[in-house]
Each structure stands twice: as structure tokens, then as C-alpha cells.
Amino acid sequence: MHFSRAIVRTPCDNFADGLTTVDFGVPALDQVLAQHAAYCQALEGLGLSLTWLPADPAFPDSTFVEDAAVLTPHAAMLTRPGAASRLGEVSAIAPTVRSFYPDAAQITAPGTLDGGDICEAGTHFFLGVSLRTNPEGANQLAHHLAAQGYTSSVIDIRHMTSILHLKSGIAFIGDNTLVVMEEMAADPQFASQFAGYRIIVVPQAISYAANCVRVNDRVLVAQGYPTFERQLTDAGFHPLALDMSEFRKMDGGLSCLSLRF
């Protein structure tokens, strides 16, 4: 899971006008900018070269660049977000994605797909069907991935009210290991999907911690969850905690803030 580049976008002044399904208060812009800067500094410290996109007030959610594209080492798929207010984010980021992936494909109607629903686990991809990603969008991506030699399977989370995107509940952190929120790990319908992986279960009380990101030799984790950090350390990983309090207020997590490749 080695990355050398990432695309990021500076949060806009009207970041708090974006979409959210939670009620944790209004994000403070100064803290949003400081936390985003610290996140980007961490990526650079781990050896990534960043492509910075400017703040885009036309799209308050646009700092969550992960939702606009799915990148693999060989190809890219531009998405078609499930929220109408976010559709324009894809055309805004497409030139940058295509500067690295000239042949990038794109999800087409009636398919919808948010990148936050797509979990890469080595040569296999978990495709989340959610309130933002529909079966047609997942099917289009599955065909795109199959052409590259990847396998995929669908995880339907439409019945879950605790998470918006699949990667709010699971993360692949390398070494055949999945981090899985307790609610999903305990659900029999998901058991066959996770067979063969080493599972680190995140207790329900700290389920937000499940959205973590392996970047080279570290695992980026949300600050404030020492129990989870110990779980990772005990399993042989090296966590790096970052404050995500303001992004959590807008359904955001660590994976959302960059497109890594």
C-alpha cells in the first residue's frame, strides 16, 4: 500500500453549508483549515507529493475529494455522486485526474457512485451500495475493475443508519487486515465477505475510529481513540493520530480528504 502522490482540495469558507446526516454542531472554519493543513502535512511527511486544488465555494463538500474518483495503480473512474448538489464536483476535478490518468472512465446515468463507498483490499474491491451509490453504479465500476484484473463484491449497507458510506465502517490497512466497526462485524450477512481476512473490530462506542487510512508505513487514525490505537499497535501497525473533530461534523473522515495513488 505504497503511495507517492495525492490530490487534495482546500476547504472553502462555506464548508459548513455542506451535507451532513449527523448533529455534532457547526464546524469552526479556523479549525477546519488547521486540521486540513495538518492532514496534508502528514501526507507530505510520509513521502507523498500533493496536488493542491483551490477552495471551491460552489461546492461546500468538495474538500472530500475521495468521493469524486476511484483510483487504482493502472486506471481511474470518475464517479457520479448520489447527492445532486455534488454532481458538479466531478467535472471540476476531472482535468486534474486526467492529467495523471488520461483514459479515466466515468460512471454514467442512471448509475450513481461515491468514492467513499469503495474499499480497495489488495486485488479485491468491496463495493458499497448505499444511499449514495446505487446497484447500477456499483455494477459499472465492477466491470471497469474486472477489465484490470481485479475482483469485487457488493456490500449493501442501505439498511444501516449509523454510517453514510461503506468506508465509514471498514478499512483495509494492508497485511491482509480489515478494520471493521462492531455493528458490521457482528452482522451475519457480512461474515462471508470478510472471510480470510484478519479482522480488527472497532467497538461500537468508538465506531468513528474505523475510518482509518494506511499510508505507506503508518496508519492515519482519528485523534481521541487510544483504545483503537493500542489495537493497531498490538497487531503490528504504526498509528498516526490526527484531529478530525470538525470534519466529523460533516460526515467526513480521514479517507475522504485525499485521492491517493
Secondary structure, DSSP 8 states (H G I E B T S, - for coil): ----EEEEE---TTGGGS--S--S----HHHHHHHHHHHHHHHHHTT-EEEEE---TT-TTTT-GGGGEEE-SS-EEE-B-SSGGGTHHHHHHHHHHHHH-TT-EE--TT--B-GGGEEEETTEEEEEE-SSS-HHHHHHHHHHHHTTT-EEEEEE-TT-SS-SSGGGTEEE-STTEEEEEHHHHT-HHHHHHHTTSEEEEE-GGGGGGG--EEETTEEEEETT-HHHHHHHHHTT--EEEE--HHHHTTT--GGGG-EE-
